[in-house]
């Protein structure tokens, strides 16, 4: 169960690294901002500071989960810290997916992409017994 939890948590973290890249690094590309329903460069430029900030939130969550995954392999104290980080990070991702889904039908597939790996990782990690 530990390996399954780590693999799914890594997938959720990887997706959030991709979200960071889209929102904070490649935002000004039409193919990228278009994925977010932004139609014009002017709209993308207006939204860019918010997207940039949001991308770094996604990166912070991903890094927390990644550190947690590695700590799960450690001694009992490290294991507890790792489990806490993975649970907290994936729980935040789950909540963000729910919020995104609540913003409208057009966001539901993106919300599912964010939500599903995170909720599976959250459940699996929660079920991993103490080391």
KOLDRENKE-739870 format. One record per residue: chain; residue number from 1; x, y, z of N, C-alpha, C in turn; residue in one letter. Coordinates in pm, 1 decimal. Layout:
   unit   pos        n_u        n_v        n_w       ca_u       ca_v       ca_w        c_u        c_v        c_w   code
      A   NUM          X          Y          Z          X          Y          Z          X          Y          Z      A
...
***
This chain:
   unit   pos        n_u        n_v        n_w       ca_u       ca_v       ca_w        c_u        c_v        c_w   code
      A     1       82.8     -120.0        0.0        0.0        0.0        0.0       86.6      125.5        0.0      X
      A     2      200.6      122.5       70.2      288.1      239.0       75.7      336.3      277.7      -63.3      X
      A     3      378.6      179.7     -142.7      429.3      209.5     -277.6      317.5      267.3     -364.0      X
      A     4      198.1      211.4     -355.3       85.0      263.8     -433.5       55.1      407.5     -393.2      X
      A     5       57.3      435.8     -263.8       32.1      572.1     -216.1      138.4      667.4     -268.9      X
      A     6      264.3      624.3     -266.1      372.7      709.6     -314.4      361.9      735.0     -464.3      X
      A     7      326.4      633.9     -540.9      316.0      649.3     -686.7      203.1      745.5     -722.9      X
      A     8       87.7      728.0     -661.8      -25.9      814.8     -693.7       -1.2      957.1     -642.6      X
      A     9       61.2      969.5     -526.6       95.3     1102.3     -475.1      195.9     1170.1     -568.3      X
      A    10      289.8     1093.9     -620.9      386.9     1149.8     -716.1      317.3     1197.1     -842.8      X
      A    11      217.6     1123.3     -888.8      140.0     1166.0    -1006.5       67.5     1296.8     -977.8      X
      A    12        4.2     1306.4     -861.3      -65.8     1430.6     -824.6       33.4     1546.5     -817.6      X
      A    13      151.5     1522.3     -760.0      253.6     1627.3     -751.4      302.7     1667.0     -890.1      X
      A    14      326.0     1568.8     -975.7      372.2     1597.5    -1112.1      271.3     1684.1    -1187.5      X
      A    15      144.7     1652.3    -1173.5       41.4     1734.5    -1237.0       48.0     1878.4    -1187.1      X
      A    16       74.1     1897.4    -1060.1       81.5     2033.0    -1005.4      208.7     2105.5    -1048.8      X
      A    17      313.5     2032.0    -1077.1      432.3     2094.3    -1136.7      399.0     2140.8    -1278.2      X
      A    18      324.2     2059.4    -1352.1      280.6     2098.7    -1486.8      191.7     2223.1    -1479.2      X
      A    19       99.6     2225.9    -1383.9       14.1     2344.6    -1366.5       99.8     2467.6    -1338.9      X
      A    20      203.2     2451.6    -1254.1      296.2     2561.4    -1227.7      360.7     2609.8    -1357.3      X
      A    21      408.7     2517.2    -1437.8      473.7     2556.1    -1563.1      377.1     2631.7    -1653.5      X
      A    22      254.3     2581.8    -1664.0      154.5     2648.8    -1747.5      125.6     2789.4    -1696.6      X
      A    23      103.8     2802.7    -1567.0       56.2     2928.8    -1510.4      166.9     3030.7    -1484.6      X
      A    24      285.9     2984.0    -1454.2      391.4     3076.7    -1414.2      505.1     3091.2    -1514.5      X
      A    25      524.7     2994.2    -1601.3      637.5     2998.6    -1693.7      591.4     3022.2    -1837.1      X
      A    26      492.8     2947.9    -1881.0      451.0     2952.0    -2021.6      318.6     3024.0    -2044.8      X
      A    27      269.4     3098.6    -1947.4      136.7     3160.6    -1952.5      111.8     3243.7    -2077.1      X
      A    28      210.1     3315.8    -2125.9      185.9     3409.8    -2235.9      172.6     3341.9    -2371.8      X
      A    29      185.5     3212.2    -2378.8      168.2     3139.3    -2505.4       19.7     3112.9    -2529.4      X
      A    30      -30.2     3145.3    -2648.7     -173.2     3125.6    -2677.4     -223.2     2983.4    -2651.4      X
      A    31     -143.4     2881.9    -2681.4     -186.4     2743.5    -2657.3     -205.4     2716.9    -2508.3      X
      A    32     -129.8     2786.8    -2425.6     -139.4     2765.5    -2281.2     -257.5     2841.8    -2223.5      X
      A    33     -262.4     2973.9    -2243.6     -373.1     3048.4    -2181.9     -506.9     3007.5    -2242.3      X
      A    34     -506.2     2959.3    -2365.9     -629.2     2909.2    -2426.8     -686.2     2788.9    -2354.2      X
      A    35     -598.4     2706.5    -2294.4     -644.5     2590.4    -2216.1     -727.2     2633.1    -2095.3      X
      A    36     -707.7     2756.4    -2052.6     -777.4     2808.6    -1936.2     -899.1     2892.6    -1975.7      X
      A    37     -937.3     2887.0    -2103.2    -1053.8     2960.4    -2149.9    -1028.3     3108.0    -2173.9      X
      A    38     -902.9     3146.7    -2183.6     -866.7     3286.0    -2209.0     -854.3     3302.4    -2360.3      X
      A    39     -927.3     3398.8    -2415.0     -937.8     3409.3    -2560.7     -831.4     3496.8    -2625.9      X
      A    40     -783.3     3597.8    -2557.2     -693.3     3693.4    -2621.7     -567.4     3717.4    -2539.1      X
      A    41     -465.7     3768.2    -2607.7     -341.4     3803.0    -2539.1     -366.1     3912.6    -2435.5      X
      A    42     -454.7     4006.4    -2467.0     -484.9     4114.6    -2372.7     -546.0     4058.6    -2244.1      X
      A    43     -638.0     3963.5    -2257.5     -695.9     3900.0    -2138.4     -588.5     3824.2    -2060.4      X
      A    44     -503.5     3753.3    -2132.6     -396.1     3677.1    -2068.0     -302.0     3770.2    -1993.3      X
      A    45     -271.4     3884.2    -2052.9     -183.1     3980.4    -1986.8     -246.4     4036.4    -1859.6      X
      A    46     -377.6     4059.1    -1864.2     -448.3     4110.6    -1746.8     -447.8     4008.2    -1633.1      X
      A    47     -463.8     3881.9    -1667.8     -474.1     3774.4    -1569.3     -336.8     3722.8    -1526.0      X
      A    48     -233.0     3756.6    -1600.3      -99.4     3700.2    -1575.8      -52.5     3707.9    -1430.2      X
      A    49      -64.2     3819.7    -1359.5      -17.4     3820.5    -1220.0      -89.2     3717.5    -1132.2      X
      A    50     -218.8     3701.5    -1152.4     -294.3     3602.8    -1075.3     -249.1     3461.3    -1111.5      X
      A    51     -232.7     3435.5    -1241.9     -189.8     3302.9    -1285.9      -49.7     3271.1    -1234.0      X
      A    52       38.0     3369.5    -1237.6      174.9     3353.3    -1189.2      174.4     3313.1    -1041.8      X
      A    53       96.1     3383.0     -962.2       83.8     3354.0     -820.4       23.9     3215.2     -797.9      X
      A    54      -80.5     3184.2     -869.6     -146.9     3054.7     -855.6      -52.0     2941.2     -892.0      X
      A    55       29.5     2962.7     -994.2      126.7     2861.1    -1032.9      223.5     2828.5     -920.2      X
      A    56      264.4     2931.0     -847.7      356.7     2906.2     -736.8      287.8     2835.7     -620.3      X
      A    57      159.8     2859.3     -600.6       85.6     2780.6     -500.8       87.4     2633.8     -539.9      X
      A    58       63.7     2606.8     -667.9       65.9     2468.3     -715.8      203.7     2405.9     -697.1      X
      A    59      309.0     2482.4     -725.0      444.2     2430.8     -706.8      471.9     2401.4     -559.5      X
      A    60      428.5     2489.5     -470.5      450.1     2468.2     -327.5      380.9     2340.1     -280.2      X
      A    61      257.9     2317.3     -325.2      188.4     2193.7     -288.8      263.0     2072.1     -342.2      X
      A    62      306.8     2080.2     -467.3      379.2     1968.6     -527.5      507.7     1938.6     -450.7      X
      A    63      582.5     2041.9     -416.7      708.2     2020.9     -343.7      684.1     1960.5     -205.7      X
      A    64      578.7     2004.8     -138.0      545.4     1946.2       -8.3      515.0     1798.2      -19.7      X
      A    65      437.7     1762.1     -120.8      403.6     1620.8     -141.8      528.9     1540.8     -178.5      X
      A    66      614.3     1596.4     -263.6      736.1     1525.7     -303.6      828.1     1501.9     -183.6      X
      A    67      847.5     1603.4     -101.2      928.8     1585.9       19.7      864.7     1478.6      108.4      X
      A    68      732.1     1485.1      122.9      661.6     1386.0      203.0      680.7     1244.4      151.8      X
      A    69      677.7     1226.9       20.7      696.8     1093.7      -39.2      831.9     1036.3        2.5      X
      A    70      935.9     1118.7       -3.3     1069.3     1071.1       34.6     1079.5     1043.8      184.4      X
      A    71     1016.2     1126.0      264.4     1020.9     1105.8      409.6      945.9      979.9      452.2      X
      A    72      850.6      934.6      372.4      777.8      811.7      405.0      870.3      690.2      413.2      X
      A    73      986.6      701.9      352.2     1083.2      591.0      354.3     1172.1      593.3      478.0      X
      A    74     1160.5      696.8      560.7     1251.3      713.6      674.5     1206.0      643.3      800.3      X
      A    75     1276.9      673.4      908.0     1246.7      617.1     1039.3     1109.6      665.2     1086.3      X
      A    76     1067.3      621.7     1203.0      931.2      651.0     1248.0      899.6      800.0     1251.3      X
      A    77      992.9      882.7     1303.0      968.3     1026.9     1306.2      961.4     1086.4     1167.3      X
      A    78     1050.8     1043.7     1081.2     1051.3     1091.8      942.6      924.3     1043.1      870.9      X
      A    79      885.5      918.7      897.0      766.0      862.2      835.2      643.2      944.7      871.7      X
      A    80      628.4      978.9      998.4      512.9     1057.9     1043.1      512.4     1194.7      975.2      X
      A    81      628.4     1258.2      967.4      637.9     1388.0      899.9      601.5     1373.9      752.0      X
      A    82      650.5     1267.8      688.9      619.4     1245.0      547.4      471.7     1220.1      524.8      X
      A    83      413.7     1137.5      607.8      270.6     1108.5      595.2      188.6     1235.5      613.7      X
      A    84      228.4     1317.1      709.8      158.8     1443.8      734.5      168.0     1535.7      613.7      X
      A    85      287.3     1547.2      556.6      304.1     1633.0      438.3      221.1     1584.4      320.2      X
      A    86      223.5     1453.6      294.5      147.3     1399.9      180.9       -2.1     1418.5      204.4      X
      A    87      -48.3     1390.7      324.1     -190.9     1407.2      353.6     -232.3     1553.9      341.5      X
      A    88     -154.3     1643.7      398.6     -188.7     1785.6      390.2     -187.1     1834.2      245.0      X
      A    89      -80.5     1802.1      172.0      -69.3     1847.8       33.7     -179.8     1794.8      -55.1      X
      A    90     -206.9     1665.3      -44.9     -312.3     1608.5     -130.4     -450.8     1655.6      -86.2      X
      A    91     -471.0     1678.2       43.9     -599.5     1732.2       89.8     -622.9     1871.2       30.5      X
      A    92     -518.4     1953.2       26.3     -530.9     2085.9      -36.3     -565.1     2072.7     -184.6      X
      A    93     -502.8     1977.3     -252.0     -531.1     1954.2     -393.5     -676.1     1909.7     -413.9      X
      A    94     -725.2     1824.2     -324.4     -864.2     1777.2     -330.3     -960.3     1895.2     -316.2      X
      A    95     -935.6     1978.0     -216.0    -1022.2     2094.7     -194.1    -1018.9     2186.7     -316.4      X
      A    96     -900.4     2209.3     -371.0     -889.2     2294.6     -490.2     -965.5     2234.5     -607.7      X
      A    97     -962.2     2103.7     -621.8    -1038.2     2038.4     -728.5    -1187.9     2055.7     -710.3      X
      A    98    -1234.1     2045.3     -586.6    -1376.9     2065.3     -557.8    -1417.1     2209.2     -588.3      X
      A    99    -1335.2     2303.1     -545.5    -1364.9     2444.2     -572.0    -1368.1     2470.1     -722.0      X
      A   100    -1271.3     2416.2     -795.0    -1269.4     2434.8     -939.8    -1394.5     2375.9    -1004.4      X
      A   101    -1435.3     2258.9     -962.0    -1556.1     2196.5    -1017.5    -1679.6     2280.0     -988.8      X
      A   102    -1681.0     2348.9     -877.0    -1798.0     2428.8     -839.6    -1809.7     2559.3     -918.9      X
      A   103    -1705.4     2593.5     -994.2    -1708.5     2721.1    -1066.9    -1781.7     2713.1    -1200.0      X
      A   104    -1816.1     2594.0    -1244.2    -1893.5     2581.4    -1367.7    -1864.3     2452.1    -1440.6      X
      A   105    -1960.0     2413.1    -1523.8    -1949.3     2287.8    -1598.1    -1824.0     2280.2    -1684.7      X
      A   106    -1784.3     2390.3    -1742.3    -1670.7     2389.2    -1833.0    -1539.3     2356.1    -1762.1      X
      A   107    -1538.1     2363.0    -1630.0    -1416.1     2334.9    -1553.7    -1413.6     2194.7    -1494.1      X
      A   108    -1516.1     2118.1    -1517.7    -1526.4     1988.4    -1449.4    -1419.8     1888.1    -1491.7      X
      A   109    -1381.9     1885.0    -1618.9    -1277.5     1788.7    -1657.9    -1142.3     1828.6    -1600.0      X
      A   110    -1112.4     1958.4    -1598.7     -987.9     2005.1    -1536.1     -990.7     1976.6    -1386.3      X
      A   111    -1106.2     1994.0    -1325.3    -1119.7     1967.3    -1182.1    -1098.7     1818.2    -1153.7      X
      A   112    -1151.8     1733.2    -1238.7    -1133.4     1589.0    -1221.0     -986.7     1550.7    -1233.4      X
      A   113     -916.8     1612.2    -1327.8     -774.3     1586.3    -1345.3     -697.1     1622.6    -1218.6      X
      A   114     -735.8     1730.4    -1154.4     -671.2     1773.6    -1031.7     -716.7     1688.0     -912.9      X
      A   115     -843.2     1654.7     -907.6     -904.6     1590.9     -791.9     -872.6     1442.0     -780.6      X
      A   116     -888.4     1366.8     -889.0     -883.7     1220.2     -880.6     -750.5     1166.6     -828.4      X
      A   117     -636.3     1201.9     -887.3     -511.8     1148.0     -830.6     -489.4     1193.5     -686.1      X
      A   118     -527.3     1316.4     -656.1     -507.2     1368.3     -520.8     -593.0     1293.2     -418.9      X
      A   119     -718.6     1267.6     -451.3     -805.1     1199.1     -354.3     -763.1     1053.2     -338.1      X
      A   120     -719.4      989.4     -445.9     -670.9      850.7     -434.3     -544.6      848.2     -348.0      X
      A   121     -452.9      941.6     -372.4     -330.8      949.0     -290.9     -363.9      977.5     -144.7      X
      A   122     -458.5     1067.2     -122.4     -500.1     1100.8       13.9     -553.3      977.0       86.6      X
      A   123     -639.3      904.4       20.4     -697.8      783.6       82.2     -590.0      678.6      108.2      X
      A   124     -508.4      650.6        5.9     -406.4      548.0       21.9     -305.8      584.6      131.6      X
      A   125     -263.8      708.8      133.9     -167.3      752.3      234.6     -228.0      744.9      374.2      X
      A   126     -353.9      780.5      385.2     -421.4      774.9      516.0     -429.5      631.9      567.7      X
      A   127     -435.9      536.3      476.8     -448.8      395.4      515.9     -314.5      327.9      545.4      X
      A   128     -205.1      391.6      510.6      -72.7      332.5      535.1      -48.9      327.9      685.8      X
      A   129      -21.2      208.2      738.8        2.5      199.6      884.4      134.1      265.5      923.6      X
      A   130      144.7      302.5     1049.2      266.9      366.6     1100.8      386.1      274.0     1083.8      X
      A   131      500.0      333.9     1058.2      622.4      253.6     1035.9      673.0      193.7     1165.0      X
***
